[in-house]
């Protein structure tokens, strides 16, 4: 979207891309954004923030959010023209492939604060005599596991990681009794009986909105 070789070029190209996206929305009014779900994931929260921004900027706009089990499935819907945009975090491990996809172009970037992340549990009593615990997490926040575990009473236990596609799916594994603990966020916990046993952390993340390339 931007070239860092010249500040004027950077600003001009950023503005041009944003205006192209805004004009696209103004032309259609009703548009769809695809991103990672289910509801409660950090991606779905960022999509809601973008929806609010767009609809405040253009009162005629209606931005629908469709949630998928992976960013790749979300991109398929853009390719099929079932969605107008895809939203994903720049921290996503496979982000490079989206930048090199010649069928889409970067239309908008913004920062959004993540929900609070922490280690959650359902029933502490069941874990008291277990030497090794299983913990579900999505890959994007797996690096936080040890730091957060060190703030719990289970800091000296060994643990095995069970991967999930999102923070909400990670919580579901805990609720289904398939793991002992989970690394999830507070938006996913809203309607759950699970609760945090660690400190919580949040940060600002850079998000990118891609749209089908227009010539």
Secondary structure as GFF3:
##gff-version 3
##sequence-region A 1 215
A	DSSP	alpha_helix	7	28	.	.	.	ID=ss1
A	DSSP	beta_strand	30	36	.	.	.	ID=ss2
A	DSSP	alpha_helix	42	57	.	.	.	ID=ss3
A	DSSP	beta_strand	62	68	.	.	.	ID=ss4
A	DSSP	alpha_helix	71	79	.	.	.	ID=ss5
A	DSSP	beta_strand	85	89	.	.	.	ID=ss6
A	DSSP	alpha_helix	95	99	.	.	.	ID=ss7
A	DSSP	beta_strand	104	113	.	.	.	ID=ss8
A	DSSP	beta_strand	117	121	.	.	.	ID=ss9
A	DSSP	three_ten_helix	124	127	.	.	.	ID=ss10
A	DSSP	beta_strand	132	138	.	.	.	ID=ss11
A	DSSP	three_ten_helix	139	144	.	.	.	ID=ss12
A	DSSP	alpha_helix	145	149	.	.	.	ID=ss13
A	DSSP	beta_strand	158	164	.	.	.	ID=ss14
A	DSSP	alpha_helix	167	175	.	.	.	ID=ss15
A	DSSP	beta_strand	181	185	.	.	.	ID=ss16
A	DSSP	beta_strand	195	196	.	.	.	ID=ss17
A	DSSP	beta_strand	204	212	.	.	.	ID=ss18
###
